[in-house]
Amino acid sequence: MADSNKLVILVTKGIDHELSSVAFTIACGGITSGQEVSIFLTSSGIDLVRKGGASMTRVDPLDSLANLMADFQARGGTIWACLPCVKARGYDQDDLIEGVIITGASKLHEQLINGASSLSF
């Protein structure tokens, strides 16, 4: 049975795709509705949390991606960055915005096994 209070969002789109802004808009909406929301970034989604990366993306009429991400984190949202994807890009923790947790896919699977709802962008 799904834990209706938890939502995990898998984001594979990066700074070059509008779905990255859509994902964070929906994530913020989940928090507004009372859900505990986590985002797991993989593939080019890693570039969203590279320092300065989110400032390159804005999808009108949505808020800027940088603002959406800051709002998401300020309201308790968790951002996980896929460890192999971070390494593949030559990044380390210092290259990423504050608050991002570099981890393996086990965090994503833990949420799913425990019944979290999931979305993918």
Phi, psi and omega per residue, in radians:
M1 nan 2.389 -3.102
A2 -1.257 2.476 3.007
D3 -1.500 1.734 -3.011
S4 -1.169 -0.109 3.133
N5 -1.612 -0.125 -3.104
K6 -2.077 2.414 3.102
L7 -2.355 2.280 3.045
V8 -2.075 2.299 -3.096
I9 -2.042 2.150 3.085
L10 -1.625 2.153 -3.110
V11 -2.079 2.066 3.107
T12 -1.916 -0.133 -3.115
K13 -1.588 2.523 -3.075
G14 -1.879 -2.690 -3.057
I15 -1.171 -0.248 -3.093
D16 -1.662 0.156 -3.038
H17 -2.362 2.350 -3.114
E18 -1.121 -0.401 -3.131
L19 -1.133 -0.358 3.066
S20 -1.142 -0.703 3.082
S21 -1.206 -0.677 3.108
V22 -1.082 -0.748 -3.130
A23 -1.036 -0.787 -3.133
F24 -1.276 -0.517 3.050
T25 -1.119 -0.797 3.125
I26 -1.178 -0.653 3.107
A27 -1.079 -0.773 3.100
C28 -1.113 -0.661 3.077
G29 -1.102 -0.649 3.084
G30 -1.084 -0.749 3.100
I31 -1.113 -0.739 3.111
T32 -1.025 -0.629 -3.129
S33 -1.436 0.047 3.056
G34 1.711 0.107 3.138
Q35 -1.478 2.680 2.976
E36 -1.567 2.000 -2.990
V37 -2.018 2.321 3.053
S38 -2.171 2.545 3.080
I39 -2.085 2.282 3.076
F40 -1.950 2.020 -3.114
L41 -1.683 2.332 3.106
T42 -2.485 2.922 3.131
S43 0.960 -2.390 -3.103
S44 -1.246 -0.144 3.044
G45 -1.066 -0.395 3.113
I46 -1.033 -0.611 -3.096
D47 -1.129 -0.304 3.100
L48 -1.102 -0.590 -3.070
V49 -1.768 0.071 3.004
R50 -1.198 2.375 -3.119
K51 -0.893 2.188 -3.131
G52 1.486 -0.205 -3.083
G53 -1.117 -0.821 -3.081
A54 -1.159 -0.398 -3.135
S55 -1.224 -0.181 3.141
M56 -1.503 -0.086 -3.018
T57 -2.161 2.231 3.022
R58 -2.607 2.233 3.136
V59 -2.067 1.830 3.099
D60 -1.192 2.410 0.156
P61 -1.666 0.243 -3.134
L62 -1.215 2.769 3.032
D63 -1.123 2.816 3.127
S64 -1.069 2.626 -3.140
L65 -1.046 -0.718 3.121
A66 -1.026 -0.740 3.114
N67 -1.186 -0.713 3.112
L68 -1.062 -0.769 -3.125
M69 -1.170 -0.723 3.111
A70 -1.114 -0.731 3.109
D71 -1.102 -0.768 3.130
F72 -1.007 -0.839 -3.132
Q73 -1.202 -0.709 -3.122
A74 -1.091 -0.496 -3.119
R75 -1.665 0.230 3.011
G76 1.750 0.075 3.095
G77 -1.212 2.573 -3.132
T78 -1.900 2.360 3.082
I79 -2.047 2.124 3.049
W80 -1.893 2.429 3.078
A81 -1.997 2.227 -3.121
C82 -1.031 2.114 -3.093
L83 -0.986 -0.897 -3.140
P84 -1.095 -0.580 3.141
C85 -1.234 -0.651 3.080
V86 -1.109 -0.826 -3.137
K87 -1.112 -0.684 -3.121
A88 -1.069 -0.487 -3.139
R89 -1.612 -0.021 3.135
G90 1.327 0.316 -3.140
Y91 -1.586 2.790 2.920
D92 -2.387 -3.081 -3.038
Q93 -0.974 -0.641 -3.115
D94 -1.161 -0.345 3.132
D95 -1.445 -0.212 -3.011
L96 -1.827 2.737 3.105
I97 -1.130 2.742 -3.123
E98 -1.060 2.459 3.045
G99 1.641 -0.190 3.131
V100 -1.355 2.370 -3.128
I101 -1.859 2.086 3.065
I102 -1.466 2.189 -3.061
T103 -2.732 2.920 3.057
G104 -1.457 3.076 -3.107
A105 -1.155 -0.186 -3.136
S106 -1.020 -0.552 3.103
K107 -1.109 -0.752 3.099
L108 -1.096 -0.844 -3.115
H109 -1.118 -0.643 3.096
E110 -1.017 -0.788 3.116
Q111 -1.084 -0.788 -3.103
L112 -1.163 -0.761 3.119
I113 -1.048 -0.607 -3.124
N114 -1.510 0.177 2.966
G115 1.660 0.217 3.115
A116 -1.157 2.551 2.985
S117 -1.282 2.746 -3.124
S118 -2.440 2.628 3.031
L119 -2.347 2.720 3.139
S120 -2.373 2.353 3.107
F121 -2.270 nan nan
